[in-house]
Amino acid sequence: MKLRTIVFSTTILILGAGCGSDSAATPSTDEVTTEVPSSDAPATDGARVVFGFTIEAGADLTGASLAYADLSGADLSGANLTDANLYGANLQGANLSGAVLTGTTLTYSNMTGADVTDANLVDAFTYGAILTDGTVQR
């Protein structure tokens, strides 16, 4: 599995105890490095791995954290995405027909051209989600 390294850098300004203009300001920088699975990692049987999750039809992705994931064109038909986090995810052209999206966060996700026919969107968070040219039928 390919991994990509992301470095988070934080700068903190520590002010001196005095209130006068001669108070010293000392910058402090902390870095945290973490490795996350690459979104283009191959999987078997035509599926793909995104952030460590196998993306395929009928997958159980209950509670999965897939914020900002590129799931464009993914076949998630019949998948269980209950309480999953898809905040800002790219779901362009994805097949979500018959998927369970109960309580799923779809806030600011791009679902242009996605098929959500017979999907269960009860209590899903869809604020700012884009569903242009998609298929919504029941």
VENPE-V909127 format. One record per residue. N is the residue number from 0. SS is DSSP state (a for helix, b for strand, c for the rest). PHI is phi in radians with two decimals (999 if undefined). OMEGA is omega in whole degrees, 0 to 359 (none if undefined). Layout:
N,SS,PHI,OMEGA
N,SS,PHI,OMEGA
This chain:
0,c,999,177
1,c,-1.31,177
2,b,-2.12,175
3,b,-2.09,183
4,b,-1.68,177
5,b,-2.12,179
6,b,-1.91,177
7,b,-1.74,181
8,b,-2.15,180
9,b,-2.23,176
10,b,-1.93,181
11,b,-2.08,178
12,b,-1.75,181
13,b,-1.81,182
14,b,-1.59,179
15,c,-1.16,184
16,c,-1.22,182
17,c,-1.34,181
18,c,-1.76,182
19,c,-1.30,182
20,c,-1.24,180
21,c,-1.58,178
22,c,-1.17,181
23,c,-1.43,174
24,b,-2.01,184
25,b,-2.03,177
26,b,-1.34,178
27,b,-2.29,181
28,b,-2.11,176
29,b,-2.06,177
30,b,-2.14,176
31,b,-2.14,179
32,b,-1.95,178
33,b,-2.43,177
34,b,-1.97,178
35,b,-2.15,179
36,b,-1.07,177
37,c,-1.21,182
38,c,-1.32,181
39,c,-1.86,180
40,b,-1.18,182
41,b,-1.32,174
42,c,-2.34,182
43,c,-1.57,174
44,c,1.00,177
45,c,1.36,177
46,c,-1.39,175
47,b,-2.39,181
48,b,-1.86,179
49,b,-2.24,181
50,c,0.90,178
51,c,1.52,180
52,b,-1.86,176
53,b,-1.40,183
54,b,-1.74,180
55,c,-2.81,179
56,c,-1.02,177
57,c,1.30,182
58,c,-1.14,174
59,b,-1.69,182
60,c,-2.01,180
61,c,-0.98,177
62,c,1.23,181
63,c,-1.12,176
64,b,-1.73,183
65,c,-2.17,179
66,c,-1.05,179
67,c,1.10,180
68,c,-1.25,175
69,b,-1.60,180
70,c,-1.98,181
71,c,-1.06,178
72,c,1.26,182
73,c,-1.20,175
74,b,-1.70,178
75,c,-1.99,180
76,c,-1.07,179
77,c,1.25,181
78,c,-1.30,176
79,b,-1.76,180
80,c,-2.00,180
81,c,-0.96,178
82,c,1.03,177
83,c,-1.33,178
84,b,-1.87,178
85,c,-2.02,181
86,c,-0.99,176
87,c,1.19,182
88,c,-1.24,175
89,b,-1.65,181
90,c,-1.98,181
91,c,-1.02,177
92,c,1.19,181
93,c,-1.28,176
94,b,-1.75,179
95,c,-1.97,182
96,c,-1.09,180
97,c,1.23,180
98,c,-1.32,176
99,b,-1.71,182
100,c,-2.04,182
101,c,-1.10,178
102,c,1.26,182
103,c,-1.32,176
104,b,-1.56,178
105,c,-2.00,182
106,c,-0.95,179
107,c,1.01,176
108,c,-1.41,179
109,b,-1.77,182
110,c,-1.94,180
111,c,-0.99,178
112,c,1.30,180
113,c,-1.31,178
114,b,-1.84,178
115,c,-2.01,178
116,c,-0.99,179
117,c,1.03,176
118,c,-1.35,178
119,b,-1.66,182
120,c,-1.90,180
121,c,-1.07,179
122,c,1.06,175
123,c,-1.32,179
124,b,-1.68,187
125,c,-2.09,182
126,c,-0.98,176
127,c,1.33,179
128,c,-1.24,180
129,b,-1.88,177
130,c,-2.28,179
131,c,-1.75,179
132,c,1.04,178
133,c,-1.56,179
134,b,-1.99,179
135,c,-2.22,180
136,c,-2.41,175
137,c,-2.51,none
